[in-house]
Amino acid sequence: MKFLEEKFVPLAARIGSQRHLVAIRDAFVVIMPVTIVGAIAVLINNIQGVFAENGLNVVSIQEGYTNFIKTTGIQDVMNAVNKGSINMMAILLVVTLGYQMAKGLNGDGIATSVVALTCYLGLAPAVQTLTNSYKWADKATNVDVLTADVASGGLAANKLDSNGMFVGMILTIIVAEIFVRLSRNDKLKITLPDGVPPAVAGSFTVLIPAIITVILIVAAGIYIDKLAGMNLWTIVQKFVSAPLNSVADTLGTVILVYFLINFLWVFGLHGANIVGSVTTPIFTPMLLENTAAYEAGKTGADIPNIAHGMAPFAVIGGSGSTLGLIIAVLIFGKVQAERTVIGISIAPGLFEINEPITFGVPIVMNPIYMLPFIAGPVILAALTYILMDLNIIERVSLTAPWVTPPILFAFLATGGGIKAAIYNAIEIVLLTLLWMPFVMVSNKQNANAE
């Protein structure tokens, strides 16, 4: 224990406070509401799948609902919402990450976001020219053919959505590091008279750093493409995204992630933030890939990823899955101090907030409760991964608000998964049974102390 306190915990704290990881984490937090809005739009347009033949098999409801959202225009509205949210994730991330990076460097957040977005869009590959041919018969019965370009020069959609997120992160971090540092150089600043409006003066202050950064970054990207024969998106997909996804979407990764989150918590460190700063950039594209598959009507094994979707099933009542502790103390607890804290924690716990328990019972540095706090989420995450891998329960395809109560959380995140919701309810029972003997040990220890 002493070794962990002196060596491991400080290392984890340093990782959690590393400014690039903090900026990435905070950028994802900023765009989370938009992600949820997009997920709600996808859910509204596709929830009728619950009543399909391979679901509850109430086809009349499925067809009636589909007809309703089409005729009322709701489907068009939700498609537009999705197009501006989930389908623009790379763009949103570039903007928010540019701002967060600049904030960490004490730079101009708005200017950094604009420069980063300029570089990203400048390097984004253009869609290939699409040609369409029109035929008709003239009076002499000869067939004339008119060929016309119907699309040319636009940006490929898959460079704007989650497929571009890794490139966006890497590019924005590099842009911010260069641009903010150049902006500090007084020799590169253009100073205007005092009578000039501040907004105009501010733009000229960063004008030269912006010009240098944009030309430097875009030129580097273009020449990499010419020399390597691959653009940045292809390079990142081949050498970064694909290897990370192959390692990330495994049972071992799930176990490690939830062990570390809760292990750090028992030492008073915010495990979700520390570990999330590393996993969020990897898991978010996986979730969005599942969202696209769900929107396309795919189910079961056709929903490609699993590891990213453990939260509704391994974080029940907050980190440590302490909803089981709440129920166990209410039924078996005899320590008045614990019962008082638990009574206060019931409402927050139902919405996945458990700091009152973590620091009030407490869980932190508590040798009795540390074990179930760590083991509970790890066991549930491992079991959930296996059940999803075997297609026994539905896989997570949508972003639901993290404060959504258990059971409903699982139902929404899986796009209306009935089996997932039932399994989530069973998990609560299992958690209560897991916590029960430790509550009894706590009762006995406190009775002996008195």
C-alpha positions in Angstrom: 0.0 0.0 0.0 2.8 2.4 0.9 4.5 1.7 -2.4 1.3 2.4 -4.3 0.8 5.7 -2.4 4.4 6.9 -3.0 5.0 5.7 -6.6 1.8 4.8 -8.5 -0.6 7.4 -7.3 1.7 10.4 -8.0 2.4 9.1 -11.5 -1.3 8.7 -12.2 -2.0 12.2 -10.9 0.7 13.6 -13.3 -0.8 11.7 -16.2 -4.3 13.1 -15.3 -3.0 16.6 -15.2 -0.9 16.4 -18.4 -2.1 19.5 -20.4 -2.7 17.8 -23.8 -4.8 15.1 -22.2 -6.7 17.6 -20.1 -7.4 19.7 -23.2 -8.7 16.7 -25.1 -10.9 15.6 -22.2 -12.3 19.1 -21.7 -12.9 19.5 -25.5 -15.0 16.3 -25.5 -16.9 17.5 -22.4 -17.8 20.7 -24.3 -19.2 18.8 -27.3 -21.0 16.2 -25.2 -24.4 18.0 -25.3 -24.2 18.1 -29.1 -23.3 14.4 -29.2 -26.3 13.6 -27.0 -28.6 15.8 -29.2 -27.4 13.8 -32.2 -27.9 10.5 -30.4 -31.5 11.5 -29.4 -32.2 12.4 -33.1 -30.9 9.0 -34.2 -33.0 7.3 -31.5 -36.2 9.1 -32.5 -35.8 8.0 -36.1 -35.0 4.4 -35.3 -36.6 3.5 -32.0 -39.4 1.6 -33.9 -36.8 -1.1 -34.5 -37.7 -2.4 -31.0 -41.0 -3.6 -32.4 -39.5 -5.3 -35.5 -39.8 -9.0 -36.2 -36.5 -9.7 -34.6 -37.5 -7.6 -31.5 -40.9 -7.4 -29.8 -42.5 -8.5 -33.1 -45.3 -5.9 -33.2 -44.9 -4.9 -36.8 -48.0 -2.7 -36.8 -46.5 -0.3 -34.3 -43.2 -0.3 -36.2 -44.9 0.6 -39.5 -47.3 3.1 -37.9 -44.5 4.9 -36.1 -42.3 5.0 -39.3 -45.2 6.4 -41.3 -45.9 9.0 -38.5 -42.4 10.4 -38.5 -42.2 10.5 -42.3 -45.6 12.2 -42.8 -45.1 14.8 -40.0 -41.6 15.7 -41.2 -40.1 14.6 -37.8 -37.7 12.3 -39.7 -36.4 15.2 -41.8 -35.9 17.3 -38.7 -34.0 14.6 -36.9 -31.9 13.9 -40.0 -30.9 17.5 -40.1 -30.1 17.5 -36.4 -27.9 14.5 -36.9 -26.2 16.0 -39.9 -25.2 19.0 -37.8 -24.0 17.1 -34.8 -22.7 13.6 -35.0 -21.9 14.0 -38.7 -19.7 17.0 -37.9 -17.8 15.6 -34.9 -14.4 16.2 -36.3 -15.1 19.8 -37.0 -16.6 20.4 -33.6 -13.6 18.7 -31.9 -11.1 20.8 -33.9 -12.9 24.0 -32.7 -13.3 23.0 -29.1 -9.8 21.4 -28.8 -8.2 24.5 -30.3 -9.8 26.6 -27.6 -8.9 24.3 -24.8 -5.3 24.0 -26.0 -5.0 27.8 -26.1 -6.5 28.1 -22.7 -3.9 25.7 -21.3 -1.1 27.8 -23.0 -2.6 31.1 -22.0 -3.2 32.0 -25.6 -6.1 33.4 -27.7 -8.7 30.6 -27.7 -10.9 31.9 -30.5 -8.0 32.7 -32.8 -6.4 29.3 -32.2 -9.7 27.6 -33.0 -10.1 29.5 -36.2 -6.5 28.8 -37.3 -6.8 25.1 -36.5 -10.1 24.8 -38.4 -8.5 26.6 -41.4 -5.7 24.1 -41.4 -8.0 21.1 -41.1 -10.3 22.2 -43.8 -7.4 23.2 -46.1 -6.0 19.7 -45.9 -9.2 17.8 -46.0 -9.4 15.9 -49.3 -11.9 17.1 -51.8 -14.5 14.6 -53.1 -13.8 13.3 -56.5 -15.7 14.7 -59.4 -19.0 12.9 -60.0 -20.2 12.8 -63.5 -23.8 12.1 -64.7 -24.9 11.4 -68.3 -28.3 12.3 -69.6 -29.8 10.6 -72.7 -32.8 11.4 -74.8 -34.1 10.6 -78.4 -34.2 13.4 -80.9 -36.7 13.7 -83.7 -34.5 11.7 -86.1 -34.5 8.9 -83.4 -30.9 9.3 -82.8 -29.7 9.2 -79.2 -27.8 12.2 -77.9 -25.8 12.1 -74.7 -25.1 15.0 -72.5 -22.4 14.6 -69.8 -22.3 17.0 -66.9 -20.4 17.3 -63.6 -22.9 17.1 -60.8 -20.4 17.4 -57.9 -16.9 18.6 -57.8 -14.5 20.0 -55.2 -16.6 19.5 -52.1 -15.2 18.0 -48.9 -15.7 14.3 -48.3 -18.3 13.7 -45.6 -16.2 11.1 -43.9 -13.5 13.7 -43.2 -16.0 15.8 -41.2 -17.5 13.1 -38.9 -15.9 10.7 -36.4 -13.5 9.4 -39.1 -11.6 12.6 -39.0 -11.3 12.9 -35.2 -7.8 11.5 -34.7 -6.5 13.7 -37.5 -8.3 16.6 -36.0 -6.8 16.0 -32.5 -3.3 15.6 -33.7 -3.5 18.5 -36.2 -5.1 20.9 -33.6 -2.5 20.1 -30.9 0.3 20.8 -33.4 -1.3 24.0 -34.6 -2.0 25.3 -31.1 1.6 24.6 -30.0 3.0 26.6 -32.9 0.5 29.4 -33.2 0.3 30.3 -29.5 4.1 30.4 -29.2 4.4 32.5 -32.3 1.8 34.8 -30.9 3.9 35.5 -27.9 6.7 36.8 -30.0 6.6 40.6 -29.9 8.5 40.9 -33.2 5.6 39.2 -35.0 2.9 41.5 -33.5 1.3 44.3 -35.5 0.4 47.1 -33.1 -2.3 49.5 -34.2 -3.1 52.9 -32.7 -5.2 53.1 -29.5 -8.3 54.4 -31.4 -8.7 51.2 -33.3 -11.5 48.9 -32.0 -10.1 46.1 -29.8 -11.5 43.3 -32.0 -9.7 44.7 -35.1 -6.5 45.4 -33.1 -6.6 41.8 -31.7 -6.9 40.4 -35.2 -3.8 42.2 -36.5 -1.9 41.2 -33.3 -2.1 37.5 -34.4 -2.1 38.1 -38.1 1.5 37.2 -38.9 1.5 34.1 -36.5 -1.7 33.0 -38.2 -0.2 33.3 -41.7 3.0 31.5 -40.7 1.1 28.7 -38.9 -1.5 28.1 -41.7 1.1 28.1 -44.5 3.5 25.9 -42.5 1.0 23.3 -41.5 -0.9 23.1 -44.8 2.4 22.9 -46.8 3.6 20.1 -44.5 0.4 18.2 -45.0 0.5 18.6 -48.8 4.1 17.5 -49.2 3.6 14.5 -46.9 0.8 13.5 -49.3 3.0 14.0 -52.3 6.0 12.1 -50.8 4.2 9.3 -49.0 1.3 8.9 -51.5 -1.1 9.0 -48.6 -3.0 12.0 -47.1 -3.0 12.5 -43.3 -6.4 10.8 -42.9 -5.1 7.6 -44.6 -1.8 7.7 -42.6 -3.6 8.1 -39.2 -6.2 5.5 -40.1 -3.5 3.0 -41.1 -0.9 3.6 -38.4 -2.9 5.0 -35.4 -6.7 4.3 -35.5 -6.6 0.8 -36.8 -3.9 -0.5 -34.3 -5.6 1.3 -31.4 -9.0 -0.1 -32.2 -7.7 -3.6 -32.5 -6.2 -3.3 -29.1 -8.9 -1.2 -27.5 -11.9 -3.4 -28.3 -10.9 -6.4 -26.2 -12.0 -7.9 -22.9 -8.5 -7.2 -21.4 -8.8 -3.5 -22.2 -12.2 -3.3 -20.5 -10.9 -5.0 -17.4 -7.9 -2.8 -17.2 -9.8 0.4 -17.8 -12.4 -0.2 -15.0 -9.8 -1.5 -12.7 -7.7 1.7 -13.0 -10.7 4.0 -12.7 -11.8 2.6 -9.4 -8.4 1.8 -8.1 -7.5 5.5 -8.5 -10.7 6.5 -6.8 -9.9 4.6 -3.6 -6.8 6.9 -3.2 -8.9 10.0 -3.6 -8.0 10.6 -7.3 -10.7 11.2 -9.9 -10.2 7.9 -11.8 -12.8 8.6 -14.5 -11.1 11.9 -15.5 -7.6 10.5 -15.4 -8.3 7.3 -17.3 -10.9 9.1 -19.5 -8.4 11.5 -20.8 -6.7 8.6 -22.5 -9.7 6.4 -23.4 -12.1 9.1 -24.6 -10.3 9.9 -27.9 -10.2 6.1 -28.6 -13.7 5.1 -27.5 -15.7 8.1 -28.9 -15.0 7.2 -32.6 -16.0 3.6 -31.8 -19.3 4.8 -30.3 -20.0 7.0 -33.3 -19.2 4.1 -35.7 -21.8 2.1 -33.8 -24.3 5.0 -34.0 -23.9 5.0 -37.8 -24.4 1.2 -37.9 -27.5 1.5 -35.7 -28.9 4.3 -37.9 -28.4 2.0 -41.0 -30.7 -0.6 -39.3 -27.9 -3.0 -38.2 -28.3 -5.1 -35.1 -26.4 -7.7 -33.1 -22.9 -8.6 -34.4 -23.3 -6.0 -37.2 -22.9 -3.3 -34.6 -19.1 -3.4 -34.7 -17.7 -2.2 -31.3 -18.2 -3.3 -27.7 -15.5 -2.0 -25.3 -16.6 1.7 -25.4 -20.1 0.8 -24.1 -19.5 -0.4 -20.6 -20.6 2.7 -18.7 -24.3 1.9 -18.4 -23.5 -1.5 -17.1 -20.3 -1.0 -15.0 -21.0 2.4 -13.5 -24.3 1.8 -11.7 -24.8 4.6 -9.2 -21.4 6.1 -10.0 -17.8 4.9 -10.0 -17.5 1.7 -8.0 -21.1 0.9 -8.9 -22.2 2.0 -5.4 -25.9 1.6 -6.0 -25.4 -1.9 -4.6 -23.8 -0.4 -1.5 -26.8 2.0 -1.0 -29.3 -0.9 -1.2 -27.1 -3.2 1.0 -26.7 -0.5 3.7 -30.5 0.3 3.7 -31.3 -3.4 4.2 -28.4 -4.7 6.4 -26.6 -1.6 7.6 -26.4 -1.0 11.4 -23.8 1.7 11.5 -25.7 5.0 12.1 -23.0 7.2 10.4 -23.1 5.0 7.3 -26.9 5.0 7.2 -27.0 8.8 7.5 -24.6 9.2 4.6 -26.4 6.7 2.5 -29.7 8.4 3.1 -28.3 11.6 1.7 -26.8 9.7 -1.2 -29.8 7.9 -2.5 -31.1 10.7 -4.8 -27.6 11.5 -6.3 -26.8 7.8 -6.6 -29.9 7.2 -8.8 -28.4 9.8 -11.2 -24.9 8.3 -11.2 -23.4 10.8 -8.7 -21.6 9.2 -5.8 -19.1 11.6 -4.3 -21.2 11.8 -1.1 -20.6 8.1 -0.7 -17.0 8.1 -1.9 -15.9 10.7 0.6 -18.7 10.4 3.2 -18.8 6.8 4.1 -15.9 6.9 3.1 -14.7 4.6 0.3 -11.4 6.4 0.0 -8.7 4.6 2.0 -11.3 2.3 3.5 -9.8 -1.2 3.7 -13.3 -2.8 4.0 -15.0 -1.2 1.1 -12.0 -0.8 -1.3 -12.3 -4.4 -2.6 -16.0 -4.4 -3.7 -15.6 -0.8 -5.0 -12.8 -2.0 -7.4 -14.1 -5.5 -8.0 -17.7 -4.8 -8.7 -17.3 -2.6 -11.9 -14.5 -4.9 -13.2 -16.7 -8.0 -12.8 -19.7 -6.3 -14.4 -17.7 -4.8 -17.2 -16.1 -8.2 -18.0 -19.5 -10.0 -17.9 -21.1 -7.3 -20.0 -18.4 -7.5 -22.7 -18.8 -11.3 -22.9 -22.6 -11.1 -23.2 -22.4 -8.5 -25.9 -19.7 -10.4 -27.7 -22.0 -13.5 -27.7 -24.9 -11.2 -28.8 -27.0 -12.1 -25.8 -27.6 -8.5 -25.0 -27.6 -5.4 -27.3 -24.5 -3.4 -27.8 -24.3 0.3 -27.0 -24.9 2.5 -30.0 -26.0 5.9 -28.7 -24.9 8.5 -26.3 -27.2 8.9 -23.4 -26.7 11.6 -20.6 -24.4 10.1 -18.0 -26.8 11.2 -15.3 -29.6 8.9 -16.7 -30.8 6.5 -14.0 -29.9 2.8 -14.3 -32.0 0.5 -16.5 -33.3 3.5 -18.4 -29.6 4.4 -19.2 -29.0 0.9 -20.6 -32.3 1.0 -22.6 -31.5 4.3 -24.2 -27.8 3.7 -24.8 -28.5 0.5 -26.7 -31.2 2.1 -28.8 -34.1 0.6 -27.0 -32.5 -2.7 -25.9 -35.0 -4.6 -23.8 -32.6 -7.4 -23.0 -29.9 -4.9 -22.0 -32.4 -3.1 -19.7 -33.4 -6.5 -18.0 -29.8 -7.4 -17.6 -29.1 -4.0 -16.0 -31.8 -4.7 -13.4 -30.2 -8.1 -12.7 -26.8 -6.4 -12.2 -28.3 -4.2 -9.4 -29.3 -7.4 -7.6 -25.8 -8.9 -8.1 -24.2 -5.7 -6.8 -26.3 -5.8 -3.7 -25.2 -9.3 -3.0 -21.6 -8.4 -3.6 -21.7 -5.5 -1.2 -23.8 -7.2 1.5 -21.0 -9.2 3.2 -18.8 -6.1 3.4 -21.5 -4.1 4.9 -21.9 -6.8 7.6 -18.1 -6.8 8.2 -18.4 -3.0 8.6 -21.3 -3.5 11.1 -19.2 -5.9 13.1 -16.0 -3.8 13.1 -17.9 -0.7 14.3 -19.7 -2.7 17.0 -16.4 -4.0 18.3 -15.0 -0.5 18.2 -17.8 0.8 20.3 
